[in-house]
Amino acid sequence: MSDRTIEHYVAPIDENSAVEVDKVKLSETRSNLWLDAWRDLRRRPLFYIALAMVLVVTAAAFFPEWFTSVDPKATDLAKSNGAPEPGHPLGFTFQGADIYARIIYGASTSLAVGVLTMLITGVIGIPMGALAGFYGGKVDSVLSRIGDIFFSIPYFLAAVVVMSVMPSKNVLTISFAIGGFAWASLARILRAEILQVKNLEYVMASEAVGRSKFGTLVRHVLPNSLTPVIVYLTIALGAAITAEATLSFLGVGLNNVISWGNDIADAQTSIRVAPGSLFWPSVALTLTVLAFIVLGELLRDALDPKARARR
């Protein structure tokens, strides 16, 4: 038997062209809930429209002199219900005040009430919902029953009663009247979120290394449960602005303060002869509230992975 040598052909390998298929590219894996939400929001034109409207209202509230140099309290009865003229693009009220200037200066009142109400709602609702959801048992029973009492009272009706009996009606008073009864919904939302988060592995790991229950709540559970809270407070800010305008329109809101609600109420007597004095404050109120509500809705969709997946 003769020996045969079988040659095997091996294709040449270019080491420079080898691809590391299993290598993890860290730049492509860096992500978190807020980064994913931002990537979603920046692709939605409605987000930029709502954000621009919110920024304009905020700028008008803090720096009204950027938008007008007219004194909103200055009146001239000779121009009562007057038509627009140079320097006064929206005309005049029944008292002869500039409508445009009053709209600009009224933004500060509406935004102040909205922000204060949002803060009061959060200061009361977040601790109540967090403690009830995390500790459970008797703590949950007591706090939930307190929340049920406030939840059963319509906050707008309660605000009407409170403002009717208050001798001083200012921005802080009306904010407490609204926010002091509107926190129960926030507490319920946060409690439900914490009930889901507190059973996750990192919470048990935190307690296993010796951290106290309260420390675990503050450091781990609460920060990871604030997503629905932020969304709710954004929408609640717009609702608080509406509530303030409605209370002022009904005559139980702010006194001797420039606000859109007061201007709408004062314009009722001249709606037939000068509808602009009612129309323009109503437009400002509607667009501002709509901007905050749309912003809140977009945040809710962006922070919800299931909602992003459906689009």
HUGI-V327623 format. One record per residue. RES is the residue in three letters. SS is DSSP state (a for helix, b for strand, c for the rest). OMEGA is omega in whole degrees, -180 to 180 (* if undefined). Layout:
# HUGI-V327623
res->RES ss->SS omega->OMEGA
res->RES ss->SS omega->OMEGA
This chain:
# HUGI-V327623
res->MET ss->c omega->-179
res->SER ss->c omega->178
res->ASP ss->c omega->177
res->ARG ss->c omega->177
res->THR ss->c omega->180
res->ILE ss->c omega->-180
res->GLU ss->c omega->178
res->HIS ss->c omega->-179
res->TYR ss->c omega->178
res->VAL ss->c omega->-179
res->ALA ss->c omega->180
res->PRO ss->c omega->-179
res->ILE ss->c omega->175
res->ASP ss->c omega->-175
res->GLU ss->a omega->-178
res->ASN ss->a omega->-177
res->SER ss->a omega->-179
res->ALA ss->c omega->-179
res->VAL ss->c omega->179
res->GLU ss->c omega->-173
res->VAL ss->c omega->-177
res->ASP ss->c omega->-178
res->LYS ss->c omega->180
res->VAL ss->c omega->177
res->LYS ss->c omega->-175
res->LEU ss->a omega->-178
res->SER ss->a omega->-179
res->GLU ss->a omega->-177
res->THR ss->a omega->-180
res->ARG ss->c omega->-178
res->SER ss->c omega->173
res->ASN ss->c omega->-175
res->LEU ss->a omega->-176
res->TRP ss->a omega->177
res->LEU ss->a omega->176
res->ASP ss->a omega->179
res->ALA ss->a omega->180
res->TRP ss->a omega->178
res->ARG ss->a omega->178
res->ASP ss->a omega->-177
res->LEU ss->a omega->-175
res->ARG ss->c omega->176
res->ARG ss->c omega->-176
res->ARG ss->c omega->-178
res->PRO ss->a omega->-179
res->LEU ss->a omega->178
res->PHE ss->a omega->-179
res->TYR ss->a omega->178
res->ILE ss->a omega->-180
res->ALA ss->a omega->-180
res->LEU ss->a omega->178
res->ALA ss->a omega->178
res->MET ss->a omega->179
res->VAL ss->a omega->180
res->LEU ss->a omega->178
res->VAL ss->a omega->179
res->VAL ss->a omega->179
res->THR ss->a omega->178
res->ALA ss->a omega->178
res->ALA ss->a omega->-180
res->ALA ss->a omega->-176
res->PHE ss->a omega->-176
res->PHE ss->c omega->-178
res->PRO ss->a omega->-179
res->GLU ss->a omega->175
res->TRP ss->a omega->-172
res->PHE ss->c omega->-179
res->THR ss->c omega->176
res->SER ss->c omega->-178
res->VAL ss->c omega->177
res->ASP ss->c omega->-177
res->PRO ss->c omega->-179
res->LYS ss->c omega->180
res->ALA ss->c omega->-179
res->THR ss->c omega->178
res->ASP ss->c omega->-176
res->LEU ss->a omega->177
res->ALA ss->a omega->179
res->LYS ss->a omega->-179
res->SER ss->c omega->-178
res->ASN ss->c omega->-177
res->GLY ss->c omega->179
res->ALA ss->c omega->177
res->PRO ss->c omega->177
res->GLU ss->b omega->-179
res->PRO ss->c omega->-178
res->GLY ss->c omega->180
res->HIS ss->b omega->-168
res->PRO ss->c omega->-177
res->LEU ss->c omega->179
res->GLY ss->c omega->-172
res->PHE ss->b omega->178
res->THR ss->c omega->179
res->PHE ss->c omega->178
res->GLN ss->c omega->179
res->GLY ss->c omega->177
res->ALA ss->c omega->-179
res->ASP ss->b omega->-177
res->ILE ss->a omega->-178
res->TYR ss->a omega->-180
res->ALA ss->a omega->180
res->ARG ss->a omega->176
res->ILE ss->a omega->-180
res->ILE ss->a omega->-178
res->TYR ss->a omega->176
res->GLY ss->a omega->179
res->ALA ss->a omega->-179
res->SER ss->a omega->179
res->THR ss->a omega->-178
res->SER ss->a omega->-179
res->LEU ss->a omega->179
res->ALA ss->a omega->178
res->VAL ss->a omega->-180
res->GLY ss->a omega->-178
res->VAL ss->a omega->179
res->LEU ss->a omega->178
res->THR ss->a omega->178
res->MET ss->a omega->180
res->LEU ss->a omega->180
res->ILE ss->a omega->178
res->THR ss->a omega->-180
res->GLY ss->a omega->-178
res->VAL ss->a omega->180
res->ILE ss->a omega->-172
res->GLY ss->a omega->-177
res->ILE ss->a omega->177
res->PRO ss->a omega->-179
res->MET ss->a omega->-180
res->GLY ss->a omega->-179
res->ALA ss->a omega->-179
res->LEU ss->a omega->-180
res->ALA ss->a omega->-177
res->GLY ss->a omega->-174
res->PHE ss->a omega->-176
res->TYR ss->a omega->178
res->GLY ss->c omega->176
res->GLY ss->a omega->-178
res->LYS ss->a omega->178
res->VAL ss->a omega->178
res->ASP ss->a omega->-178
res->SER ss->a omega->-178
res->VAL ss->a omega->-177
res->LEU ss->a omega->179
res->SER ss->a omega->178
res->ARG ss->a omega->175
res->ILE ss->a omega->178
res->GLY ss->a omega->179
res->ASP ss->a omega->178
res->ILE ss->a omega->-180
res->PHE ss->a omega->180
res->PHE ss->a omega->-179
res->SER ss->c omega->180
res->ILE ss->c omega->176
res->PRO ss->c omega->-173
res->TYR ss->a omega->179
res->PHE ss->a omega->178
res->LEU ss->a omega->178
res->ALA ss->a omega->179
res->ALA ss->a omega->177
res->VAL ss->a omega->-179
res->VAL ss->a omega->-178
res->VAL ss->a omega->-178
res->MET ss->a omega->179
res->SER ss->a omega->-176
res->VAL ss->a omega->-178
res->MET ss->c omega->179
res->PRO ss->c omega->-179
res->SER ss->c omega->-178
res->LYS ss->c omega->179
res->ASN ss->c omega->-177
res->VAL ss->a omega->-179
res->LEU ss->a omega->-180
res->THR ss->a omega->-178
res->ILE ss->a omega->177
res->SER ss->a omega->177
res->PHE ss->a omega->180
res->ALA ss->a omega->180
res->ILE ss->a omega->-176
res->GLY ss->a omega->-179
res->GLY ss->a omega->179
res->PHE ss->a omega->-176
res->ALA ss->a omega->-174
res->TRP ss->a omega->-174
res->ALA ss->a omega->179
res->SER ss->a omega->178
res->LEU ss->a omega->180
res->ALA ss->a omega->178
res->ARG ss->a omega->-179
res->ILE ss->a omega->-179
res->LEU ss->a omega->179
res->ARG ss->a omega->180
res->ALA ss->a omega->180
res->GLU ss->a omega->-179
res->ILE ss->a omega->177
res->LEU ss->a omega->177
res->GLN ss->a omega->-174
res->VAL ss->a omega->-171
res->LYS ss->c omega->179
res->ASN ss->c omega->-180
res->LEU ss->c omega->-171
res->GLU ss->a omega->-176
res->TYR ss->a omega->176
res->VAL ss->a omega->177
res->MET ss->a omega->178
res->ALA ss->a omega->178
res->SER ss->a omega->179
res->GLU ss->a omega->-179
res->ALA ss->a omega->-180
res->VAL ss->c omega->173
res->GLY ss->c omega->179
res->ARG ss->c omega->-179
res->SER ss->c omega->-180
res->LYS ss->a omega->180
res->PHE ss->a omega->177
res->GLY ss->a omega->177
res->THR ss->a omega->179
res->LEU ss->a omega->-175
res->VAL ss->a omega->-172
res->ARG ss->a omega->-173
res->HIS ss->a omega->-172
res->VAL ss->a omega->-175
res->LEU ss->c omega->179
res->PRO ss->a omega->-180
res->ASN ss->a omega->179
res->SER ss->a omega->-172
res->LEU ss->c omega->-178
res->THR ss->a omega->178
res->PRO ss->a omega->179
res->VAL ss->a omega->-180
res->ILE ss->a omega->179
res->VAL ss->a omega->-178
res->TYR ss->a omega->-178
res->LEU ss->a omega->177
res->THR ss->a omega->178
res->ILE ss->a omega->-179
res->ALA ss->a omega->178
res->LEU ss->a omega->177
res->GLY ss->a omega->178
res->ALA ss->a omega->179
res->ALA ss->a omega->177
res->ILE ss->a omega->177
res->THR ss->a omega->-180
res->ALA ss->a omega->179
res->GLU ss->a omega->-180
res->ALA ss->a omega->180
res->THR ss->a omega->178
res->LEU ss->a omega->177
res->SER ss->a omega->178
res->PHE ss->a omega->-180
res->LEU ss->a omega->178
res->GLY ss->c omega->180
res->VAL ss->c omega->-179
res->GLY ss->c omega->-176
res->LEU ss->c omega->178
res->ASN ss->c omega->175
res->ASN ss->c omega->179
res->VAL ss->c omega->177
res->ILE ss->c omega->178
res->SER ss->c omega->-179
res->TRP ss->a omega->179
res->GLY ss->a omega->178
res->ASN ss->a omega->180
res->ASP ss->a omega->178
res->ILE ss->a omega->179
res->ALA ss->a omega->-179
res->ASP ss->a omega->-176
res->ALA ss->a omega->-178
res->GLN ss->a omega->-175
res->THR ss->a omega->-176
res->SER ss->a omega->-176
res->ILE ss->c omega->-178
res->ARG ss->c omega->-176
res->VAL ss->c omega->-179
res->ALA ss->c omega->-177
res->PRO ss->c omega->-179
res->GLY ss->a omega->-179
res->SER ss->a omega->174
res->LEU ss->a omega->-174
res->PHE ss->a omega->-172
res->TRP ss->a omega->174
res->PRO ss->a omega->178
res->SER ss->a omega->178
res->VAL ss->a omega->179
res->ALA ss->a omega->179
res->LEU ss->a omega->-178
res->THR ss->a omega->-178
res->LEU ss->a omega->-180
res->THR ss->a omega->180
res->VAL ss->a omega->180
res->LEU ss->a omega->-180
res->ALA ss->a omega->-180
res->PHE ss->a omega->-180
res->ILE ss->a omega->178
res->VAL ss->a omega->179
res->LEU ss->a omega->177
res->GLY ss->a omega->179
res->GLU ss->a omega->178
res->LEU ss->a omega->176
res->LEU ss->a omega->180
res->ARG ss->a omega->179
res->ASP ss->a omega->-177
res->ALA ss->a omega->-178
res->LEU ss->c omega->179
res->ASP ss->c omega->-178
res->PRO ss->a omega->180
res->LYS ss->a omega->179
res->ALA ss->a omega->177
res->ARG ss->a omega->-178
res->ALA ss->a omega->-179
res->ARG ss->a omega->-179
res->ARG ss->c omega->*
